[in-house]
Amino acid sequence: MPSEETMNETRLLPAVEHALTEHAIEYEVLACDASLADTAAFCAHYGFSLEQSANTILVTSRKVEPPKYAICVVLGTTRLDVNKTVRAKLDVKRASFADAETTTELTGMLIGGVTAVGTQNLPVYVDGAVLQQQRIVMGGGNRTSKLLLDPRELLKLPAVEVVEGLAKPAG
């Protein structure tokens, strides 16, 4: 059973905290029950809309050695266009979502807490629709915290590229 200290954990992953400071990103930290870290559960429980939720997804090439990777940030109401847009950005024939093990290995973060902030040596593609929101909530690098920020703050990160059409409306 988790200790009360673990349940009340609101600290960000150290690499995330360091990147926020290094790039002078303005943000708020929200505590999150680890069992509610996934997008739909988080939004339903904490009163955020899917339009306010920005999902961060690691994409990997397939059948290319060495593999190519990219971090993609899209709204919770959209679906990442892996087969066309991301594949073209990576200049590969096949691409897909990286598995949880690869995501943790390359980002140091667990699924449900992954964020573009604090990742290194990877291109970061942000869907243009994300920047149209006033505020977004996204992972804090772990499953017990989230970041709340103006999405334009992401433009302060190195290797960020805004990609129109990176995601399509879900449905």
JONORHU-V427444 format. One record per residue. RES is the residue in one small letter. SS is DSSP state (A for helix, B for strand, O for the rest). PSI is psi in whole degrees, -180 to 180 (* if undefined). BURIAL is b if it has 24 or more other ideal C-beta (glycine too) atoms within 12 Angstrom, else e. Layout:
# JONORHU-V427444
res:RES ss:SS psi:PSI burial:BURIAL
res:RES ss:SS psi:PSI burial:BURIAL
This chain:
# JONORHU-V427444
res:m ss:O psi:132 burial:e
res:p ss:O psi:146 burial:e
res:s ss:O psi:163 burial:e
res:e ss:A psi:-35 burial:e
res:e ss:A psi:-42 burial:e
res:t ss:A psi:-43 burial:e
res:m ss:A psi:-31 burial:e
res:n ss:O psi:10 burial:e
res:e ss:O psi:123 burial:b
res:t ss:O psi:8 burial:e
res:r ss:O psi:146 burial:e
res:l ss:O psi:161 burial:b
res:l ss:O psi:135 burial:b
res:p ss:A psi:-40 burial:e
res:a ss:A psi:-35 burial:b
res:v ss:A psi:-47 burial:b
res:e ss:A psi:-43 burial:b
res:h ss:A psi:-46 burial:e
res:a ss:A psi:-39 burial:b
res:l ss:A psi:-44 burial:b
res:t ss:A psi:-48 burial:e
res:e ss:A psi:-37 burial:e
res:h ss:O psi:12 burial:e
res:a ss:O psi:45 burial:e
res:i ss:O psi:130 burial:b
res:e ss:O psi:132 burial:e
res:y ss:O psi:167 burial:b
res:e ss:B psi:152 burial:e
res:v ss:B psi:132 burial:b
res:l ss:B psi:134 burial:b
res:a ss:B psi:148 burial:b
res:c ss:O psi:129 burial:b
res:d ss:O psi:127 burial:e
res:a ss:A psi:-31 burial:b
res:s ss:A psi:-9 burial:e
res:l ss:A psi:18 burial:b
res:a ss:O psi:-26 burial:b
res:d ss:O psi:148 burial:b
res:t ss:A psi:-58 burial:b
res:a ss:A psi:-45 burial:e
res:a ss:A psi:-43 burial:e
res:f ss:A psi:-51 burial:b
res:c ss:A psi:-45 burial:b
res:a ss:A psi:-43 burial:e
res:h ss:A psi:-41 burial:e
res:y ss:A psi:2 burial:e
res:g ss:O psi:26 burial:e
res:f ss:O psi:151 burial:b
res:s ss:O psi:160 burial:e
res:l ss:A psi:-27 burial:b
res:e ss:A psi:-23 burial:b
res:q ss:A psi:-10 burial:b
res:s ss:B psi:126 burial:b
res:a ss:B psi:116 burial:b
res:n ss:B psi:139 burial:b
res:t ss:B psi:123 burial:b
res:i ss:B psi:132 burial:b
res:l ss:B psi:128 burial:b
res:v ss:B psi:144 burial:b
res:t ss:B psi:149 burial:b
res:s ss:B psi:161 burial:b
res:r ss:O psi:142 burial:e
res:k ss:O psi:33 burial:e
res:v ss:O psi:130 burial:e
res:e ss:O psi:129 burial:e
res:p ss:O psi:156 burial:e
res:p ss:O psi:154 burial:e
res:k ss:O psi:144 burial:b
res:y ss:B psi:156 burial:b
res:a ss:B psi:147 burial:b
res:i ss:B psi:131 burial:b
res:c ss:B psi:135 burial:b
res:v ss:B psi:120 burial:b
res:v ss:B psi:158 burial:b
res:l ss:B psi:154 burial:b
res:g ss:O psi:-15 burial:b
res:t ss:O psi:3 burial:b
res:t ss:B psi:170 burial:b
res:r ss:B psi:129 burial:b
res:l ss:B psi:130 burial:b
res:d ss:O psi:78 burial:b
res:v ss:A psi:-42 burial:b
res:n ss:A psi:-23 burial:e
res:k ss:A psi:-68 burial:e
res:t ss:A psi:-51 burial:b
res:v ss:A psi:-43 burial:b
res:r ss:A psi:-43 burial:b
res:a ss:A psi:-41 burial:e
res:k ss:A psi:-38 burial:b
res:l ss:A psi:-11 burial:b
res:d ss:O psi:51 burial:e
res:v ss:O psi:163 burial:b
res:k ss:O psi:-31 burial:e
res:r ss:O psi:140 burial:e
res:a ss:B psi:155 burial:b
res:s ss:B psi:173 burial:b
res:f ss:B psi:137 burial:b
res:a ss:O psi:150 burial:b
res:d ss:O psi:169 burial:e
res:a ss:A psi:-40 burial:e
res:e ss:A psi:-46 burial:e
res:t ss:A psi:-41 burial:b
res:t ss:A psi:-48 burial:b
res:t ss:A psi:-41 burial:e
res:e ss:A psi:-43 burial:e
res:l ss:A psi:-28 burial:b
res:t ss:A psi:-21 burial:b
res:g ss:O psi:12 burial:b
res:m ss:O psi:152 burial:b
res:l ss:O psi:148 burial:b
res:i ss:O psi:137 burial:b
res:g ss:O psi:-12 burial:b
res:g ss:O psi:2 burial:b
res:v ss:O psi:138 burial:b
res:t ss:O psi:155 burial:b
res:a ss:O psi:-25 burial:b
res:v ss:O psi:124 burial:b
res:g ss:O psi:-5 burial:b
res:t ss:O psi:153 burial:b
res:q ss:O psi:149 burial:e
res:n ss:O psi:28 burial:e
res:l ss:O psi:140 burial:b
res:p ss:B psi:147 burial:b
res:v ss:B psi:116 burial:b
res:y ss:B psi:125 burial:b
res:v ss:B psi:124 burial:b
res:d ss:B psi:138 burial:b
res:g ss:O psi:-31 burial:b
res:a ss:O psi:-28 burial:b
res:v ss:A psi:-41 burial:b
res:l ss:A psi:-12 burial:b
res:q ss:A psi:-8 burial:e
res:q ss:O psi:151 burial:b
res:q ss:O psi:-43 burial:e
res:r ss:O psi:146 burial:b
res:i ss:B psi:156 burial:b
res:v ss:B psi:134 burial:b
res:m ss:B psi:169 burial:b
res:g ss:B psi:153 burial:b
res:g ss:O psi:13 burial:b
res:g ss:O psi:-9 burial:b
res:n ss:O psi:180 burial:b
res:r ss:O psi:4 burial:b
res:t ss:O psi:7 burial:b
res:s ss:B psi:154 burial:b
res:k ss:B psi:155 burial:b
res:l ss:B psi:139 burial:b
res:l ss:B psi:121 burial:b
res:l ss:B psi:164 burial:b
res:d ss:O psi:126 burial:b
res:p ss:A psi:-23 burial:b
res:r ss:A psi:-17 burial:e
res:e ss:A psi:-27 burial:b
res:l ss:A psi:-25 burial:b
res:l ss:A psi:-12 burial:b
res:k ss:A psi:-16 burial:b
res:l ss:O psi:147 burial:b
res:p ss:O psi:156 burial:e
res:a ss:O psi:16 burial:e
res:v ss:B psi:134 burial:b
res:e ss:B psi:128 burial:b
res:v ss:B psi:127 burial:b
res:v ss:B psi:111 burial:b
res:e ss:O psi:135 burial:e
res:g ss:O psi:15 burial:e
res:l ss:O psi:-31 burial:b
res:a ss:B psi:158 burial:b
res:k ss:B psi:155 burial:e
res:p ss:B psi:137 burial:e
res:a ss:O psi:152 burial:e
res:g ss:O psi:* burial:e
